[in-house]
Amino acid sequence: MDARKLVQTYIDAWSARDAGAILASLTEDGTYEDPSTGGPLSGDALRKHVGGLFAAFPDLNFELVSFGQTGETAAAFEWIMRGTNSGSMMGLPPTGKSIALRGADFVTFRDGKIAKVTGYFDRGETPRQLGLDVIVQPKQIGPFKFGISTVVQTGKTQEPGAFSITFLEAHDDAAVQRVREASRASLADMLKMDGFIGATTSTVGHRMVTISAWDSPEASRAVMRQGKHAEVMKMMFDGETADHGFTSVWTKHHVNPVIVRCPACGKTTRGPDAARMCSCGAKLPDPVPFW
């Protein structure tokens, strides 16, 4: 058995982005595992995993850096994975950035094929190289639960006339991912609507909330008639993603004037006039989006 040749065949299959060849280099019950798989994968589950990686990095390739046989039926090797993120990864739009990720695999052999692959790499390195935030936080401390949030802004600075608030409780992690992808498409549609001002979304566990700001209650109804939002609602009503959900439109009771701090004297001004001048004579900063 030529262990190095078996490993090179396996690496070449990855570089060729050929899921069938990867599986063919393994025994029939062969498994693959790395920090991103959540456990050993084989067969169709492994095919799906590598297909997602190839979709995110269509030019992906591997370089075999070093190789060492650690036993009669075992070996270890170091590799560098390179590729350009020109496809969706984890439901996110492509960044167009390239990565060079270092890692190492430990393999065992049986019957002239690879029986088991256990890979190790820094799971946070790929998102860091792609310019993505890597946030480490607890899921929950006492009554406080933690998650992620996204803000979408049009740049409009006027005071909103209404807010639409929606939430749903997704079935599981996979459902959360499907809703997030559909919601991004819906928000992209909303950016094209005249009455849309901005939105903030949050995902905490399986609870997903969106608060959208509009010129008026009437403007908020446009999202029900146009674009991808109807698809998101269909996913909920068809039972594909969630068992609980809520939609609403809220109008304002009162809104206090925006407070602006003068960069020259430090004084705060409520609702500056059109000239945006401080009493000290300094020019106040330009307004920022209300929402």
N, C-alpha and C positions, 0 to 999 in steps of 0.2 A: 504494500500500500504506500503510495507516494502522497503523504499528508499535505505537503506544500502544493502539489498539483491540484489536489481536491479543493484546497482553500482558494487557489488562484481561479479555478473554474467558478467557484461560488462568488468571488469578488467580481469576476468578469460578467456574471449574470446580472448582478446589481448595476454595474456600469452600463450594461446594454438595456437596462430598464425592462427586463424580461421576467415577469413574475413566474411564468411557466418554467423557465430555466432555473430560477432560484429554487422552486419547489422540487425540480428534478434532481438538483444537487443534494437534496436531503433524502433520508430514508423515508419510507411510506408513512411512518409515524414520527418523523423528525419534527423538532420544535425550534422555534425562534423566540427569544425574549430580550427586551431591552427596557430602559427606564420609562419608555412611553407606551408600552404595550399593555401594562396592567397584569402581566403574567405571561406564561408560554402560549404561543400561537402555532397553529399548524393548519394545513389544508386551506379551505376557503377563507378562514379568518385571517390567515397570514397573507393570502393573495389580496384580500381587501385592504389590509394594512399597507402593504408595499404599493398597491395601486394609488392610495391616497398620497403617499410620499412622492410618487412619480408625477402625480397630477400637480402637486405644489411646486415641484422642481423638475420640469420636463427635460432639463439637460443634466440631471444628476449623474455623477460618476464617482468612483472610489479609487483611491490609490493605496496599494498595499505597501506600508512603510517598513514593517519588520515582521518576522515570523520566527517562532520557536516551538519545537515539538517538546511538550512537557511530559509525555508518557507514550507508551506503545500505541494507545488509541486516543490521545489527547494532544491539543496544540493551542497556542495563543498567538494572536497577531494584532498589530497596531495598524490603523487605517486613517485616512483623511477623506471625508465626504465633502465634495464640492458641488455647487449648483446655484442657479439663480431662481429666486422665488417669483416666478411669472404666472403661477396659478394659485387658487385659493388654498389657504392652510387654516385649519380649525375654524372654517367659516369666514375668515377674514379676507378682504381683498388683497391681491398680490402687492408686495412692496417694491418689486423690481430690483431688490438688492441681492447680492451674492453672499454665500457663506463658505467657510472652510472649517468644518467641524472635525476635531480629532476624537478618536475613540479606540477601544480595544475589544476584541471578541475572544471568548474562550469556547472551544469546540471539542466535541468528542465524536469519534468515528465508529461505524459499524457496517460491515458488509460492503466496504468500498465506497461508502457515502458518509455524509455528515449526519449524525444522529441528533445532535443538540447544539444550539448556538446560544450563548449567554453574552450579551453585549453590554458595555459600560461606556457612558459618556456624560458630560455635563448637560442635563436637560435644559438648563436655562441659557446655554450658549447660543443656540440657534435663534431664539427670539431676540437676544441681545444684539446679535450681529445684524438682524433684520430691522433694528431700531424700535423694537417693541418693548414695553414695560414688563419687567418680571417682578411681580408683587407677591411677597410672602406674608400671609396673615392668618390668624386663626379663623376657623369657620364660625365659632361662637364662644363668647365669654359671658356666662350668666345670661341675662336677658338680651345681650347685644349680639346680633348676627352681622357678619361681614360679607361683602361681595364686591361687585365691580359696577362702574357707572360710565355712561357715555353722554356727551353733550353735543348736540347738533345746532349750529347757529347760522342764521342767514346774514348777520351783520346789522339787521334792523335794530334801531335804538328806541322805537316808540314803546309806550306802555301797552301791554296786552289788554284786549277787551274780554278775553275768555281763555280758559284752560280746559283741555280735555285730559282726563285721567283714566287710564286703563290699568288693570292688573290681571294676571292669570297665574295659576299654580300649576306648573308643568308636571307631567307624569314622572319624568326621570331626567338624567343628564342629557340623554340623546334628544329628548323633546325640547329641552332648553336650547340646545344647539340649533335645532330646526327653526324654532321661533326666532332666535337671534338673527339667523340668516334671512328669514322672511321679513323681519322688522327692519333690517338695514335697507332692504329693497323698498319697503314702504316709506321709510324716512327719505330716501333718495327722491321718491316721487313727491313727497311733501315739500321738498326744497324748491320744486317748480311751481308750487301753488302761491298765488298772490297774497292770500291772507295768512300764510304761515310765518311765524316769527322765529320759533326755535323749539327744541325739545331736549329733555333730559330723561335718560333711561337708566334703570338699575336692575341688576340681577343679584339676588341674595338666596343662595341655595336654589330651590326650584320656583321661588316667587319672582315674577318679572313685572316691573312697573314702568309705565311711560307717562310723562307729564308733558303735554305739548301746549305751546302758547300761540294764540291766534289774535288777529285784529278784532274779531267779533265772533259771537256764537254762530252766526250764519256761515262765516268762513270755515269754521271747524267741520261743517257738514260736508265740505268738498271731499274730504278724505274718504268718506263713506261711498262716494259716487265714482271715485277715480282710482286708478292705479292698483298697487299691490296690497293695500290694506284689506281689501275684501278677501284676498287669499288667506291672510293671517286670521281673520275672523272665521273663515270657513274651517281652517285647521282646528279652531277651538270648538266650534259648534258640531263638527263631525266627530269629536272625541279623539282626534289624532294626537293631540298634545297635552290636553289639560282636562281636569274635572271641575275646576272652579274658575270663574272669570268675572270681570266687572268693567263696564264702560260708563263714562259720564262726561258731561260738559258743565263747567263751573264758571259763573260770572262773578265779577269782583264786588266786594262790599265796599272797600276803600283801599287806596294805595297811597302810601306816604311819598313825599317827594324824594327823588334820588339825592343821596348825600355825596358831595364831591370835596375832596381835600386839596387845598392849594399846595403845590409843590414848593412854593417860595416861603410862605409864612406858616404853613401847617394848619391854617384855619379851615374848618369845614363849612360848606355852604349847602343849604337845602334848596334843591330845584333852581340851579343857576339860570339867569336870564339868557336870551339868545346870544348876547355878546360873550358870555362865559368869562366874565372878568371877576376877580376877587376884589374885596374891598381894599386890599393892599395895593391894587393896581396890576397884579400879575395875571397872566392869562391862565385860565383853568384848563385842565386836560379835556380832550375831546370826549364825548360821551361813549360809553361802552354798551354793548347789547344788554337790554333789560333782562333777557332770559336766554 
